[in-house]
Amino acid sequence: MAKTDRVRTVVTWSLAVAGWVVSYAFFYPWMQSSGGDFFGGWALAFQGPGFSIGFSCDLGAVTAMVLFLAIWERRKLGSGWAVAIALSLMLSVSMALALYLVRSWQGAASRS
């Protein structure tokens, strides 16, 4: 594995793990106070600060990860795709991630 691939992998996993750990630091107390009924308490979840802060932290980490990947992979993705992925973050993190994955798969298929 090349050094640049290692850096990309480490940063990506670091952001993913940080998003999970930080968000669950907020989710866990909420889960304990709601009796662990995650799906049953979904409607009540955003009334308490723990869940909404944890959810925001998770989305923030994923947003940073997708933006990092779009910038890091801009040569492979193409500049237009990298810009589209970065701008789509203003609409939806899921949309940006889907655009990144689709373009990555297209690139992998063309190299095969």
PyMOL commands that set and color helices and strands:
alter all, ss='L'
color gray80, all
select helices_A, chain A and resi 3-33+42-45+49-72+74-77+79-88+93-111
alter helices_A, ss='H'
color red, helices_A
deselect
rebuild
show_as cartoon
